[in-house]
């Protein structure tokens, strides 16, 4: 898998390994591979490359309970056998070459040592076997169909790759890119989550250049071609449990070929299409097992692909730094898992200590710390009270105590109010950028302080000038925005 499909990935939510392993054992292709591994024995003959001998394929299909009158049954049996061999579920001894007039010994097969892991291994062992099976299926999915291969044979019976217009590395990278995009659409905040993605959307994500307005006819034709490739590939990937896939409606494609421009399929999923029309162009979703599989491949390629729960056994500093860039819901889920394994007073003390700092990431750490403290009960009060006089945490502590209606909380002095205002806006800017809600927050924070901008530029906070410059751009009151720009200039001059 390409090592840099996306610079940063949101955390994915995954079931426990035991649940994923059960899913893996139940997917059709892997289950068939296990069944054939148990069937392999002294009478099983194999050819060069470990493939089942031709006369063995109907027997294998019958063992799998497939209808041997269906010509596809031997294809399914052959694929399951290849997965069994590639994963180590089956050990093969390839046939000996003939010597002179003597015929060589046929190849043999037997259950492999790894077959025992299916029933006696850990969930991680089962998932490793499934990942190996996935590699086999992905490699097969990147190969053109048989008709294209036959058409590309040269006079010597070799594949003419130039004529085929197929580059193995390029095809593998394309499929990896598609799966990376599908993964990102699945895990992104506001993304599809468990919902399906229209195939035209996925194809367009690989073909349409960034920033292009209305795609040209040539680009739409490329989208349509990509859809057809993906339709075939997702049909192959569904039996291994990576995706759930509703194929392109063959009747629709017949209509398109007869009556519609080639690029029309690329526009499916647009604002005028109803759900039924969109689904006819194909719909795909990653299963939980699929999310696990794509993430595992990304990690192997060096991509940072976090999962909710990764930080549960880490310190509070790692937690706050880690969730700083998470979407809010994912950050909350990670925090809840972290808190679940700790005594509340100890956890609160660790979080408060980790929230200190004057580095660039500190405001966002304090925002996440406040989020982490939200579920803490009365047992946290003494620990929170202990930081009331802390210049960096005192404001946070007062907010927490006030939200719980705690009495005798000392009012903050002016310096703390201004410092907390700068820190809060800096955190919001770091978390979400210049959102539509931020101007309202700025107006709310400054409305109750006469002469706010005459004083705030003096605040000893590393982000003071940056915050004031943002307020100068975003504050909804024009007069206040002008005052903010003047204050920003003073703060920047003071820092210099």
Secondary structure, 3 states (H helix, E strand, C coil): CCCCCCCCCCCECCCCHHHHHHHHHHCHHHHHHHHHHHHCCCCCEECHHHCECHHHHHHHHHHCCCCCCCCHHHHHHHHHHHHHHHCCCEEEECCCCCECCECCCCEEEEECHHHHHHHHCCHHHHHHHHHHHHHHHHHHHCCCCHHHHHHCECCCCCECHHHHCCCHHHHHHHHHHHHHHHHHHHHCCCCCCCCCEEHHHHHHHHHCCCCCCCCCHHHHHHHHHHHHHHHHHHHHHHCCCCEEEECCCHHHHHHHHHHCCHHHHHHCCCCCCCHHHHHCCCEEEECHHHHHHHHHHHHHCCCCCCECCCCCCCCHHHHHHHHCCCCHHHHHHHHHHHHHCCCHHHHHHHHHHHHCCCCCCHHHHHHHHHHHHCCCCHHHHHHHHCCCCCCCCHHHHHHHHHHCCCCCCCCCCHHHHHHHHHHHHHHHHHHHCCCCCHHHHHHHHHHCCCCHHHHHCCCCCCCHHHHHHHHHHHCCCHHHHHHHHHHHHHHHHHHC
